[in-house]
Amino acid sequence: MLKGYQASEDLFHYCYYLTLQERFRSISPERDEGMLRFLLVEGKKDIEEAMKVYEARLEETKLLLPDKKGDNFMEYFSE
C-alpha cells in the first residue's frame, strides 16, 4: 500500500510472486545438481515475467492517496 496500489487480486498475485522470488533466492543448489539449477533459473525467469505483468497492471490503477481498504488487505480476499 506504500506505493499507492489498490487492494485487489492483482496486488495479491504480485505479493505472491514477490514471496516466491524471495524463496527462490534462498535455494542454493550444489555444484552437481544441474537439473535443479536449470529449474531455478527458468523458475526465476517466469516469476520475474509475472511480476512485471502484475506490476504494470497495478501501475495502471495506482492511487494518488493510500487505499482506505489497504489496512484490511487480508479481509478483502476473504469476502
N, C-alpha and C positions, 0 to 999 in steps of 0.2 A: 504494500500500500504506500510505501515511501515514494515510489516512482509515479504515483497517481493512477495506477491501474485499477480498474473496477473489479470488484469481487465477481468472478464469472468462471465458467468452465475453462475458458482459455487460460486464466490465471492459475487454476488448479493444475492443468496439464503442464504449464510452464514450470510450476514449482515441483511437480513430479519429475520432470526431466532434469531439472536442476539437481534434485536429490540423487537421481541415478548417475548423473555426471560425477558427483562427489564420491559416490560409492565406487565407480569405476576407477577413480584416481587412487583409491586406497588399495586396489588389487595390484600386486606386483608379481608377475609370473617368474618362475625360474628360467634360466637360460635355455633349457632343453624343451620347454613347453611351447613349441611352435604354434600349435593349433589354438591354444589359449591366447597367445599373443595376437594371432590373427583375429580371433573373435573380439578381443578387447579393442583393437584398432578399428575394426568395422563397426562395432557397437558404439564406440565414441563418435565416429562419423555420423551414424544415424541419430544419435542423441543430439549432437550439435545442430544437425539439419532441422530436427523437430523443434529445438529451442528457438532457432531463427524464425521459423514459421510462426510459432506462438507469440514470440516477442513482437514480430511485425503486426500480428493481429491485435495485440494489446496496445501497441503504439497508436493504432488507428482509432481506438476508443478511449484513449488516455484522457483523464480528467485534469482540469486545472487545479481543483481543490481535492483534498483527500476524500475518498469514498466513505460515506457515513456507514455503509454496510460492512466496511473493511474489518472493523473490530469483531464482527460476527462471521468471519470467513468460514469457519467450520460449520456453523449453524446454517449458513447459506446453502451448503450442499446436502445437509441432512433433511431439508424440507421436501 
